[in-house]
Each structure stands twice: as C-alpha cells, then as structure tokens.
Amino acid sequence: MTTKSKRGKPVNLYLRDSDIARVRELTAFAAGQGERTSDSLIVRAALQIASPGRAFLAALREVASADLRFKA
C-alpha cells in the first residue's frame, strides 16, 4: 500500500518588493498574535481566504498591468 506525501512541492513565484513587504507585514501581525509562521504559511493562508469574484479580477488586472512579462 502506498501513501501519498502531504508535503508540497517547491515552486517559483515572482514577487515584487512591495509583495514581499506585504508578506512580512502579515508575518509580523501573526507573530504579534503569538503565531509562529513562515512565508509559505502566510501565502497559503492568503490563498485560503481568496475567492473568485470582482475584487479578485480587479486585483489581478492591477498587478498584471504592472508586470513587464505581460507587456506587448
């Protein structure tokens, strides 16, 4: 019988300085609440509360407009 690992796999994310600062802000908030965390847990928690909708599309369009990889 084989069991699947519950470990994640490494991925590359391209984050701007402002994104990293936001992760650090959330990490500091969690630490202030007595939580020991990591960047990975912060991103996973943010994904847990994210939901499809207008606010998500607006945020996606905002970050895409500033991303040079998506410029024509």
C-alpha positions as CSV (number, residue, x, y, z in Angstrom):
1,M,0.0,0.0,0.0
2,T,1.4,3.3,-1.0
3,T,0.5,6.6,0.6
4,K,0.9,10.0,-0.9
5,S,3.0,12.5,0.8
6,K,1.3,15.5,2.3
7,R,4.3,17.6,1.6
8,G,4.1,20.4,-1.0
9,K,6.4,20.8,-3.9
10,P,8.7,23.8,-4.5
11,V,7.5,26.4,-6.9
12,N,8.9,29.7,-8.2
13,L,6.9,32.8,-7.6
14,Y,7.9,36.2,-8.9
15,L,7.3,38.8,-6.2
16,R,8.0,42.5,-6.2
17,D,9.5,44.3,-3.2
18,S,6.0,45.5,-2.3
19,D,4.7,41.9,-2.3
20,I,7.5,40.8,0.0
21,A,6.8,43.7,2.3
22,R,3.2,42.7,2.5
23,V,4.2,39.1,3.3
24,R,6.5,40.5,6.1
25,E,3.6,42.7,7.4
26,L,1.3,39.7,7.6
27,T,4.1,37.6,9.3
28,A,4.6,40.3,11.8
29,F,0.9,40.5,12.5
30,A,0.7,36.7,13.0
31,A,3.7,36.9,15.3
32,G,2.1,39.6,17.3
33,Q,-0.8,37.2,17.8
34,G,1.5,34.5,19.1
35,E,1.7,32.5,15.9
36,R,4.9,31.0,14.6
37,T,4.8,31.0,10.8
38,S,6.7,31.1,7.6
39,D,6.3,32.8,4.2
40,S,4.8,29.7,2.8
41,L,2.2,29.5,5.5
42,I,1.3,33.2,5.0
43,V,0.8,32.7,1.3
44,R,-1.2,29.5,1.8
45,A,-3.4,31.3,4.4
46,A,-4.0,34.1,1.9
47,L,-5.0,31.6,-0.7
48,Q,-7.4,30.0,1.7
49,I,-9.3,33.3,2.1
50,A,-9.1,34.4,-1.5
51,S,-12.3,33.8,-3.6
52,P,-13.2,34.3,-7.2
53,G,-15.1,37.4,-7.9
54,R,-14.9,41.1,-8.9
55,A,-12.4,42.0,-6.3
56,F,-10.0,39.2,-7.3
57,L,-10.3,40.2,-11.0
58,A,-9.6,43.8,-10.2
59,A,-6.5,42.9,-8.2
60,L,-5.4,40.5,-11.0
61,R,-5.7,43.2,-13.6
62,E,-3.9,45.7,-11.4
63,V,-0.9,43.5,-10.9
64,A,-0.8,42.3,-14.5
65,S,-0.7,45.9,-15.7
66,A,2.5,46.4,-13.7
67,D,4.1,43.1,-14.8
68,L,6.6,43.6,-17.6
69,R,6.3,40.0,-18.6
70,F,2.7,40.7,-19.8
71,K,3.5,43.8,-21.9
72,A,3.1,43.5,-25.6
